[in-house]
Amino acid sequence: MPIRLLPDTLVNRIAAGEVVERPAAAVKELVENAIDAGATRIDVVVREGGKSLISITDDGCGMTPDELELAVERHATSKLPSDDLLDIRSLGFRGEALPSIGAVSRLTLTSRPKGADSAWALLVDAGAKGKPQPAALAGGTRVEVRDLFAAVPARLKFLKAARTELEHISDGIERLAMAHPKVAFTLADDARSMLRLSAAQGELLDARLTRLGALMGRDFQENAVPVEAEREGVRLTGWIGLPTLHRPTARHQHLFVNGRPVRDKLMVGAVRGAYADFLPRDRHPMLALFLEIDPQEVDVNVHPAKAEVRFRDQGLVRGLIVGSLKHALAEAGHRASTTVGLATLGALRPEGSAPLPYRAPQPASSGGSWGGGAARWRDSYTPPAPPPRGLADRSVAFQAPLSGLEAAPAARAPEYAPPAPAAPPLDEHPLG
């Protein structure tokens, strides 16, 4: 068979298999585009786990009609001002997300740039591109993806149940929300709200703790230790849980490089090494670490999903993480997590208060005097013993008596030996 060029439609569908492997991947790419556009609010609506509908609306900078046409062309992007692939300062940079999604679904882009009089919409149906048409939108951009993988039915067979796909979508949005606490996020499945995060206020480190508390729980927010360190231009910030707050899996470990959620083996190993002296092998800490590094010192173009990175100086990054975490844990060595500390203190704290002094009953208000059987009852009354207050007293109170052992000796009695006769004084035998 002779070699031939594949048509563009087929090329786009093949490429889409690497970029968009499930609905969660499409949502991740579109939300990253919204963040790169400077959005402060991102609303996500899905239906049937993203299989039938994905709608993402943001209040970013928007696009003109000409930019709409370029946005759906492969390898067209506004995020690489130069040809230097190592100078990547945005979440997206390949220009593959929109054309890949449009090749396997019905994609509608509606956008209105700031200061424009009207909005424009563009439809891409299974790779067939239309022309921009006037539309209605207050501002920003709205992306609608309908019938995902309709052009490749075989891919639909590999998708999980709608509930499982929705969980993957929610996890992806939560990770991006951790790295960008100043952005408000909402996620809804039809009319049911799944996630609602308002924009956090204050300094970035405090805002991240507020966002992490909303996503990882109140226990983490109350038992987190701040991390701030910098070495040779590499800055590490974040919040780590106390060693007494741990989980059976590493699901609650979130790592970010320049605002991008990653799952890097080097960083995971550094975290494990920092906690090696505090946790057993089968327990994992809760934490969120944010690494800021010069884009020239890290390569993010090593994985189709951009989930892995490669550092130029791996020893520097590992040493910074291990040293910073150990230092933070050492300074917080006197603390224990509230989930463990409160329960322990409650078990050791003396219970009950001092018993009230006994006071004999007073005669009835109708008059009369104490006499006869009542007087004898009063004289023979013995007040009850006060309740045990300490841990030792409570243990004695609950110990059942052991009968038959009262007269038994606690140990074998020593054998009796008569004392040796005393030696005569030396004065009686002066010459020996």
WOHUWO-V967711 format. One record per residue. N is the residue number from 1. RES is the residue in one small letter. PHI is phi in whole degrees, 0 to 359 (999 if undefined). Layout:
# WOHUWO-V967711
n:res:phi
N:RES:PHI
N:RES:PHI
This chain:
# WOHUWO-V967711
n:res:phi
1:m:999
2:p:289
3:i:284
4:r:218
5:l:279
6:l:280
7:p:294
8:d:300
9:t:298
10:l:290
11:v:299
12:n:295
13:r:291
14:i:294
15:a:294
16:a:295
17:g:296
18:e:274
19:v:275
20:v:242
21:e:266
22:r:201
23:p:305
24:a:298
25:a:292
26:a:295
27:v:297
28:k:300
29:e:296
30:l:288
31:v:292
32:e:297
33:n:299
34:a:295
35:i:295
36:d:296
37:a:279
38:g:82
39:a:290
40:t:251
41:r:212
42:i:228
43:d:247
44:v:240
45:v:232
46:v:231
47:r:219
48:e:57
49:g:67
50:g:89
51:k:287
52:s:262
53:l:206
54:i:226
55:s:233
56:i:232
57:t:239
58:d:224
59:d:248
60:g:283
61:c:288
62:g:80
63:m:224
64:t:279
65:p:303
66:d:294
67:e:290
68:l:298
69:e:293
70:l:286
71:a:296
72:v:264
73:e:271
74:r:293
75:h:63
76:a:251
77:t:210
78:s:252
79:k:255
80:l:239
81:p:295
82:s:231
83:d:270
84:d:276
85:l:285
86:l:267
87:d:251
88:i:261
89:r:240
90:s:227
91:l:286
92:g:254
93:f:201
94:r:272
95:g:72
96:e:247
97:a:296
98:l:297
99:p:296
100:s:292
101:i:294
102:g:295
103:a:284
104:v:237
105:s:201
106:r:255
107:l:252
108:t:235
109:l:252
110:t:234
111:s:212
112:r:219
113:p:291
114:k:295
115:g:88
116:a:279
117:d:279
118:s:211
119:a:255
120:w:227
121:a:233
122:l:225
123:l:250
124:v:234
125:d:247
126:a:54
127:g:96
128:a:276
129:k:266
130:g:262
131:k:249
132:p:300
133:q:233
134:p:300
135:a:212
136:a:244
137:l:197
138:a:294
139:g:174
140:g:84
141:t:220
142:r:234
143:v:244
144:e:242
145:v:241
146:r:244
147:d:55
148:l:298
149:f:66
150:a:294
151:a:280
152:v:229
153:p:301
154:a:298
155:r:292
156:l:296
157:k:292
158:f:268
159:l:282
160:k:276
161:a:296
162:a:302
163:r:294
164:t:295
165:e:296
166:l:294
167:e:296
168:h:295
169:i:297
170:s:297
171:d:298
172:g:296
173:i:293
174:e:297
175:r:295
176:l:293
177:a:293
178:m:296
179:a:282
180:h:229
181:p:290
182:k:279
183:v:253
184:a:274
185:f:231
186:t:223
187:l:223
188:a:224
189:d:254
190:d:59
191:a:262
192:r:264
193:s:280
194:m:256
195:l:208
196:r:215
197:l:236
198:s:275
199:a:293
200:a:282
201:q:250
202:g:92
203:e:297
204:l:299
205:l:295
206:d:290
207:a:296
208:r:293
209:l:296
210:t:298
211:r:293
212:l:295
213:g:296
214:a:290
215:l:258
216:m:258
217:g:108
218:r:291
219:d:301
220:f:292
221:q:297
222:e:278
223:n:236
224:a:260
225:v:246
226:p:288
227:v:231
228:e:216
229:a:206
230:e:212
231:r:209
232:e:53
233:g:84
234:v:257
235:r:246
236:l:236
237:t:226
238:g:149
239:w:225
240:i:236
241:g:280
242:l:297
243:p:301
244:t:282
245:l:248
246:h:220
247:r:226
248:p:285
249:t:232
250:a:268
251:r:294
252:h:261
253:q:251
254:h:240
255:l:238
256:f:224
257:v:233
258:n:53
259:g:79
260:r:253
261:p:292
262:v:226
263:r:230
264:d:267
265:k:295
266:l:297
267:m:291
268:v:297
269:g:295
270:a:294
271:v:296
272:r:297
273:g:293
274:a:293
275:y:265
276:a:299
277:d:275
278:f:243
279:l:232
280:p:289
281:r:296
282:d:268
283:r:239
284:h:228
285:p:281
286:m:256
287:l:195
288:a:216
289:l:241
290:f:238
291:l:256
292:e:247
293:i:218
294:d:301
295:p:306
296:q:291
297:e:261
298:v:216
299:d:249
300:v:259
301:n:258
302:v:241
303:h:216
304:p:303
305:a:270
306:k:56
307:a:264
308:e:235
309:v:225
310:r:230
311:f:266
312:r:290
313:d:247
314:q:292
315:g:297
316:l:296
317:v:294
318:r:296
319:g:297
320:l:295
321:i:292
322:v:297
323:g:295
324:s:293
325:l:292
326:k:296
327:h:295
328:a:294
329:l:291
330:a:293
331:e:292
332:a:261
333:g:296
334:h:280
335:r:267
336:a:228
337:s:297
338:t:296
339:t:295
340:v:262
341:g:296
342:l:294
343:a:293
344:t:293
345:l:296
346:g:295
347:a:285
348:l:265
349:r:288
350:p:301
351:e:260
352:g:79
353:s:247
354:a:299
355:p:293
356:l:290
357:p:297
358:y:287
359:r:226
360:a:297
361:p:300
362:q:273
363:p:296
364:a:296
365:s:292
366:s:282
367:g:104
368:g:95
369:s:221
370:w:281
371:g:191
372:g:64
373:g:295
374:a:296
375:a:294
376:r:296
377:w:296
378:r:293
379:d:291
380:s:267
381:y:287
382:t:241
383:p:296
384:p:293
385:a:291
386:p:296
387:p:293
388:p:298
389:r:255
390:g:262
391:l:294
392:a:293
393:d:297
394:r:294
395:s:294
396:v:292
397:a:295
398:f:269
399:q:281
400:a:288
401:p:293
402:l:255
403:s:280
404:g:85
405:l:248
406:e:293
407:a:268
408:a:285
409:p:292
410:a:285
411:a:205
412:r:294
413:a:290
414:p:292
415:e:292
416:y:279
417:a:236
418:p:296
419:p:293
420:a:289
421:p:297
422:a:288
423:a:288
424:p:295
425:p:299
426:l:292
427:d:294
428:e:286
429:h:229
430:p:295
431:l:261
432:g:91
